[in-house]
Amino acid sequence: MAVVLEFDASVANAVRQALGANAAILTDASEVAAHVRDSGDPLVIIGPSVDAGVAARVTEQACRVHPSVGVIWLRRRVDTTTVLEAIRAGASDVVGESDLPSLVAASQRVMAKASSQAAGVGGSTSHGTVTAVFASKGGCGKTSLATNLAALLANELNQKVCLLDLDLESGDVQLLMNLKQGRCITDLVCLAGSLDSASLHTAFLEHSSGAAVMAAPKRPEEAAEISPELVTRIVEIACADFDHVIIDCPPYATEHVLSVLDLADHLALICTPDAASVKNTALALEMLDELNFAGTISLIINKAGERVGITTADIAHALNFEVAAEIPASLDMPTATNSGKLLSLADPRHPISAALRGWAQGINSPAPALATSELHVVSAPERAPAKRSLLKLKRVSTA
């Protein structure tokens, strides 16, 4: 079921024991691709003693002979450079060599995906639209946009909407929606193995718009109790119960974010007209372009129109990427938030509400990224061929 490439026998045996499954241990990198081709094993684990260059070459070869194979790198040090190198080669995950629980979790995701593909899962079953809202820098107004988007979909478009706060250590969805502290995602930890629709709904907070809100843990230290598998299960069940599942992601990639992106239909990438945000968004797009996320992406410019020397057209040109929507800058947004209100509900005719409404209508249409009459699209300059707003992605990692 798996193949482990590792030169240290004790490490290889520890990995095999952690997986609790049949695993072939190889010590010759040149044998991995042939083994994967002949055995059809869906999982390759490359151990920490394998040089990064060799690991990258083995990963590329394995993916070439078995396109759906999942490759996990075990590394002595996990940093941005290592993650980028692994992902560019085609790896699914990078895990610290001593973090065996994370290795097991990553392996289970690979195996579950392989089982689903073998069973032909994912054909005709009805499925709510999953929209992940992500910004590669804090302070972009991501949570404000996610909460207003969910409220518009529920209140004006009469959709059944679930909003999940995935910023597990410092999520503010509950605060911005002016909901009293109560149930949250932590309440589902004890039910992880038997979570179903009925138990899922006991953990929701109800917003006046009609949206169901899954709040982040009450205390930052409780985030460690939330596994990526639990998040995956929550989203899977919510998809069957709601028309839309909106996920407010943290401004960095975590295992939880990666697990969500495996299920997401649409990724909204939020950028603001400041140099740091544009730079980080460029890095995110560079990574997204090299990864393999099966959904669509739309670039949303928040606080557009501020006279700070950077326009939306400048951003489109700098990123060589089509802008799907502009959310105008206005102090009315933070003012409404500080008053415990959502601007889209408090002032439906406000320009920000109109822009958000166009975005919501686009997401609610059969083809989510198609622009509506209210969804403003800014193309990158003709001198540089623009990438499409519906960019086919792999997985996102900005860690």
Wavefront OBJ file of the C-alpha trace (Angstrom):
o trace
v 0.000 0.000 0.000
v 2.991 2.336 0.525
v 6.665 2.601 -0.288
v 9.241 4.208 2.001
v 12.546 5.495 0.639
v 14.948 5.853 3.553
v 18.600 4.926 4.057
v 18.415 4.641 7.846
v 16.791 1.301 8.713
v 15.643 2.421 12.167
v 13.853 5.454 10.746
v 12.280 3.399 7.950
v 10.986 0.825 10.423
v 9.592 3.567 12.684
v 7.687 5.005 9.732
v 6.318 1.613 8.759
v 5.257 0.939 12.337
v 3.549 4.349 12.604
v 1.560 3.720 9.440
v 0.335 0.363 10.704
v 0.112 -0.843 7.124
v 2.135 -2.916 4.685
v 4.970 -0.780 3.383
v 7.881 -1.649 1.145
v 11.169 -0.157 2.316
v 13.610 0.838 -0.413
v 17.147 2.138 -0.079
v 17.787 2.747 -3.777
v 16.169 5.926 -5.132
v 16.284 4.590 -8.692
v 13.883 1.767 -7.777
v 10.998 3.922 -6.513
v 9.387 4.865 -9.827
v 9.451 1.285 -11.102
v 7.963 0.018 -7.843
v 5.147 2.578 -7.991
v 4.473 1.757 -11.635
v 4.384 -1.993 -11.084
v 2.610 -2.107 -7.712
v 0.217 0.804 -8.115
v 0.934 1.829 -4.502
v -0.727 5.247 -3.998
v 1.655 6.513 -1.300
v 5.392 7.279 -1.333
v 7.201 8.518 1.760
v 10.676 9.962 1.308
v 12.708 9.874 4.508
v 14.862 12.590 6.073
v 18.190 11.051 5.097
v 17.375 11.422 1.386
v 18.952 14.548 -0.092
v 16.444 17.206 -1.218
v 17.651 17.042 -4.810
v 17.223 13.279 -4.888
v 13.826 13.601 -3.195
v 12.677 16.068 -5.840
v 13.841 13.795 -8.671
v 12.155 10.732 -7.141
v 8.936 12.696 -6.596
v 8.830 13.856 -10.215
v 9.496 10.342 -11.494
v 6.836 8.778 -9.260
v 4.240 11.352 -10.291
v 5.103 10.784 -13.926
v 4.487 7.022 -13.823
v 1.502 7.259 -11.422
v -0.148 10.735 -11.724
v -2.461 10.195 -8.741
v 0.285 9.059 -6.350
v 0.743 11.016 -3.127
v 4.326 11.781 -2.081
v 5.179 12.902 1.452
v 8.567 14.269 2.404
v 9.924 13.718 5.904
v 12.464 16.468 6.634
v 14.724 17.314 9.525
v 13.739 20.949 9.087
v 10.514 22.222 7.559
v 10.764 25.782 6.255
v 9.405 27.769 3.323
v 12.249 26.800 1.004
v 11.785 23.100 1.714
v 8.020 23.271 1.302
v 8.310 25.114 -2.012
v 10.881 22.660 -3.336
v 8.709 19.695 -2.379
v 5.519 21.129 -3.816
v 7.190 22.189 -7.045
v 8.358 18.601 -7.486
v 4.789 17.374 -6.987
v 4.765 16.320 -3.322
v 1.515 16.301 -1.380
v 2.908 17.226 2.034
v 6.076 17.985 3.983
v 6.286 16.756 7.582
v 8.944 17.063 10.276
v 10.824 13.813 10.792
v 9.770 13.497 14.449
v 6.135 14.441 13.854
v 4.776 10.948 13.252
v 1.138 11.876 14.073
v 1.189 14.444 11.262
v 2.762 11.864 8.969
v -0.027 9.423 9.761
v -2.678 12.102 9.162
v -1.126 13.121 5.836
v -0.861 9.460 4.794
v -4.509 8.861 5.662
v -5.535 11.774 3.456
v -3.583 10.331 0.545
v -5.046 6.861 1.061
v -8.594 8.195 1.447
v -8.263 10.152 -1.773
v -6.944 7.059 -3.562
v -9.843 4.965 -2.239
v -12.374 7.561 -3.381
v -10.883 7.660 -6.858
v -10.867 3.877 -7.066
v -14.522 3.758 -6.024
v -15.478 6.449 -8.508
v -16.725 8.763 -5.752
v -17.753 12.291 -6.600
v -19.993 11.860 -9.587
v -23.603 12.855 -9.332
v -24.210 13.440 -5.626
v -25.585 16.864 -4.756
v -22.989 19.075 -3.191
v -22.972 22.553 -1.710
v -20.475 25.082 -3.046
v -17.362 25.416 -0.886
v -15.705 28.839 -1.001
v -12.434 29.378 0.848
v -11.586 33.027 1.565
v -7.826 33.482 1.861
v -5.322 36.322 2.115
v -1.569 35.822 2.300
v -1.223 38.792 4.648
v -3.144 39.826 7.748
v -5.101 43.079 7.787
v -6.616 42.703 4.321
v -10.198 42.631 5.633
v -10.621 38.964 4.788
v -12.906 38.163 7.731
v -15.071 41.236 7.101
v -15.581 40.113 3.512
v -16.263 36.481 4.471
v -18.888 37.423 7.060
v -20.658 39.890 4.782
v -20.557 37.414 1.910
v -22.185 34.706 4.038
v -24.859 37.111 5.274
v -25.724 38.272 1.749
v -26.009 34.731 0.427
v -28.304 33.795 3.295
v -30.371 36.963 3.670
v -30.802 38.281 0.129
v -30.299 35.199 -2.016
v -32.190 32.858 0.333
v -29.426 30.272 0.370
v -28.660 27.835 3.162
v -25.231 29.031 4.293
v -22.626 27.729 6.718
v -19.680 29.928 7.715
v -16.666 28.138 9.211
v -14.012 30.130 11.089
v -10.811 28.244 10.323
v -8.525 30.787 11.992
v -8.375 28.420 14.932
v -6.037 30.428 17.153
v -7.380 33.941 16.658
v -10.618 33.779 14.673
v -12.956 36.791 14.860
v -16.000 35.634 12.888
v -18.099 35.364 16.031
v -17.071 38.877 17.113
v -17.716 40.486 13.731
v -21.142 38.863 13.500
v -21.956 40.084 17.013
v -22.791 36.612 18.283
v -22.706 35.742 21.955
v -20.001 33.331 22.973
v -21.361 29.816 23.064
v -20.896 26.707 20.986
v -17.799 26.363 18.806
v -15.807 23.847 16.799
v -14.104 22.509 19.938
v -17.443 20.992 21.009
v -17.109 18.501 18.154
v -13.716 17.096 19.150
v -15.213 14.333 21.292
v -17.503 13.360 18.393
v -14.823 13.230 15.713
v -15.179 9.502 15.133
v -18.972 9.546 14.963
v -19.751 13.035 13.662
v -22.958 13.208 11.656
v -25.357 15.877 10.454
v -27.374 16.014 13.664
v -24.344 16.404 15.914
v -22.753 18.934 13.548
v -25.768 21.229 13.810
v -25.548 21.304 17.602
v -22.300 23.280 17.335
v -23.609 26.076 15.095
v -24.442 29.598 16.194
v -27.363 31.142 14.325
v -26.934 34.615 12.839
v -29.883 36.924 12.194
v -29.208 36.697 8.435
v -29.977 32.988 8.577
v -26.347 31.883 8.236
v -25.110 29.091 10.497
v -21.754 29.966 12.063
v -19.106 27.540 13.277
v -17.000 29.643 15.653
v -13.281 29.187 16.287
v -12.098 27.818 19.645
v -12.631 30.156 22.597
v -8.951 30.055 23.586
v -5.882 29.858 21.308
v -4.465 26.782 23.056
v -7.610 24.831 22.176
v -6.666 24.998 18.483
v -4.319 22.053 18.992
v -7.336 19.848 19.704
v -8.746 20.385 16.209
v -7.411 17.860 13.712
v -7.391 18.339 9.934
v -9.519 15.177 9.710
v -12.215 16.763 11.873
v -12.236 19.874 9.688
v -12.507 17.715 6.573
v -15.428 15.807 8.063
v -17.193 19.036 9.060
v -16.927 20.411 5.525
v -18.050 17.126 3.947
v -21.178 16.962 6.101
v -21.896 20.675 5.688
v -21.742 20.270 1.905
v -24.671 17.863 2.071
v -26.709 20.159 4.345
v -26.025 23.646 2.954
v -26.060 25.380 -0.419
v -22.869 27.257 0.454
v -20.008 26.562 2.839
v -17.886 29.686 3.336
v -14.528 29.158 5.042
v -12.593 32.034 6.577
v -8.986 30.797 6.414
v -6.042 32.074 8.458
v -3.446 34.193 6.603
v -1.056 31.257 6.324
v -1.260 27.678 5.136
v -1.801 24.983 7.743
v -2.713 21.318 7.482
v -6.290 22.401 8.139
v -6.230 24.835 5.219
v -4.724 22.210 2.923
v -7.404 19.707 3.896
v -10.102 22.287 3.148
v -8.601 23.180 -0.217
v -8.899 19.533 -1.226
v -12.676 20.045 -0.966
v -13.028 23.657 -2.097
v -14.787 24.577 -5.323
v -13.720 28.198 -5.244
v -10.867 30.180 -3.715
v -11.235 33.921 -3.148
v -7.766 35.486 -2.836
v -7.970 38.857 -1.093
v -5.453 41.613 -1.858
v -5.310 45.279 -0.824
v -3.585 48.186 -2.635
v -0.419 48.231 -0.578
v 3.021 47.016 -1.545
v 3.264 44.293 1.113
v -0.095 42.794 0.197
v 0.673 42.838 -3.520
v 4.063 41.236 -2.904
v 2.599 38.456 -0.758
v -0.243 37.911 -3.204
v 2.308 37.565 -6.011
v 4.105 34.894 -4.007
v 0.811 33.130 -3.339
v -0.121 33.186 -7.031
v 3.310 31.884 -7.962
v 2.777 28.926 -5.663
v -0.819 28.411 -6.714
v 0.236 28.284 -10.335
v 2.586 25.409 -9.558
v 0.170 23.408 -7.417
v -2.838 21.241 -8.128
v -6.076 22.544 -6.608
v -9.065 21.410 -8.643
v -11.279 24.427 -7.923
v -11.281 27.988 -9.272
v -9.671 31.172 -8.011
v -10.810 34.794 -8.090
v -8.646 37.745 -7.130
v -10.617 40.228 -5.015
v -9.209 43.724 -4.382
v -10.404 45.049 -1.032
v -10.202 48.746 -0.048
v -9.997 49.630 -3.740
v -9.853 53.295 -4.703
v -7.691 54.471 -1.819
v -5.317 57.190 -3.018
v -2.147 55.406 -1.996
v -0.388 55.307 -5.342
v -1.490 51.787 -6.268
v -4.620 51.247 -8.356
v -6.503 48.084 -9.180
v -5.143 48.275 -12.725
v -1.628 48.520 -11.276
v -2.251 45.360 -9.250
v -3.627 43.492 -12.257
v -0.557 44.518 -14.240
v 1.932 43.709 -11.476
v 0.420 40.284 -10.845
v -0.423 39.624 -14.512
v -3.710 38.325 -13.185
v -7.305 39.263 -13.842
v -9.110 40.992 -10.983
v -12.561 39.501 -10.462
v -14.016 42.168 -8.163
v -13.221 45.417 -6.393
v -14.548 46.199 -2.932
v -14.341 49.993 -2.517
v -12.535 51.586 0.406
v -14.748 53.213 3.013
v -14.602 53.921 6.724
v -18.216 52.768 6.842
v -17.055 49.149 6.899
v -15.035 49.330 10.152
v -17.614 51.714 11.595
v -20.368 49.160 11.032
v -18.154 46.404 12.463
v -17.399 48.442 15.579
v -21.136 48.968 16.001
v -21.759 45.235 15.951
v -23.316 45.291 12.471
v -22.592 43.857 9.047
v -22.548 46.656 6.495
v -24.213 44.525 3.813
v -27.263 44.153 6.079
v -27.199 47.556 7.763
v -26.911 49.486 4.484
v -27.797 47.287 1.478
v -27.427 50.235 -0.926
v -23.898 51.092 0.114
v -21.278 50.731 -2.686
v -19.489 48.075 -0.628
v -22.756 46.144 -0.277
v -23.343 46.412 -4.025
v -19.856 45.070 -4.774
v -20.274 42.228 -2.289
v -23.686 41.447 -3.746
v -22.162 41.061 -7.199
v -19.560 38.713 -5.766
v -22.242 36.710 -3.949
v -24.341 36.447 -7.086
v -21.312 35.251 -9.037
v -20.584 32.541 -6.483
v -24.252 31.554 -6.404
v -24.445 31.119 -10.168
v -23.791 27.707 -11.780
v -20.397 29.034 -12.943
v -19.117 30.832 -9.845
v -16.500 33.043 -11.385
v -18.613 34.450 -14.215
v -19.016 38.178 -13.784
v -22.506 39.594 -13.227
v -23.616 43.142 -13.953
v -22.434 44.148 -10.478
v -19.235 42.102 -10.453
v -16.507 44.432 -11.676
v -13.705 42.754 -13.577
v -10.370 44.420 -14.301
v -8.109 42.682 -16.769
v -4.351 42.729 -16.763
v -2.867 44.923 -19.533
v -2.882 43.472 -23.028
v 0.915 43.725 -23.337
v 1.189 40.863 -20.832
v -1.258 38.027 -21.523
v -3.451 37.767 -18.463
v -3.973 34.572 -16.596
v -7.619 33.645 -16.281
v -9.532 34.414 -13.130
v -10.537 30.764 -13.073
v -7.007 29.503 -12.621
v -6.741 25.767 -12.232
v -4.746 25.160 -9.081
v -3.120 22.503 -7.030
v -2.712 22.949 -3.315
v -1.916 26.176 -1.531
v 1.036 26.566 0.773
v 2.385 29.876 1.972
v 4.041 28.509 5.073
l 1 2 3 4 5 6 7 8 9 10 11 12 13 14 15 16 17 18 19 20 21 22 23 24 25 26 27 28 29 30 31 32 33 34 35 36 37 38 39 40 41 42 43 44 45 46 47 48 49 50 51 52 53 54 55 56 57 58 59 60 61 62 63 64 65 66 67 68 69 70 71 72 73 74 75 76 77 78 79 80 81 82 83 84 85 86 87 88 89 90 91 92 93 94 95 96 97 98 99 100 101 102 103 104 105 106 107 108 109 110 111 112 113 114 115 116 117 118 119 120 121 122 123 124 125 126 127 128 129 130 131 132 133 134 135 136 137 138 139 140 141 142 143 144 145 146 147 148 149 150 151 152 153 154 155 156 157 158 159 160 161 162 163 164 165 166 167 168 169 170 171 172 173 174 175 176 177 178 179 180 181 182 183 184 185 186 187 188 189 190 191 192 193 194 195 196 197 198 199 200 201 202 203 204 205 206 207 208 209 210 211 212 213 214 215 216 217 218 219 220 221 222 223 224 225 226 227 228 229 230 231 232 233 234 235 236 237 238 239 240 241 242 243 244 245 246 247 248 249 250 251 252 253 254 255 256 257 258 259 260 261 262 263 264 265 266 267 268 269 270 271 272 273 274 275 276 277 278 279 280 281 282 283 284 285 286 287 288 289 290 291 292 293 294 295 296 297 298 299 300 301 302 303 304 305 306 307 308 309 310 311 312 313 314 315 316 317 318 319 320 321 322 323 324 325 326 327 328 329 330 331 332 333 334 335 336 337 338 339 340 341 342 343 344 345 346 347 348 349 350 351 352 353 354 355 356 357 358 359 360 361 362 363 364 365 366 367 368 369 370 371 372 373 374 375 376 377 378 379 380 381 382 383 384 385 386 387 388 389 390 391 392 393 394 395 396 397 398 399
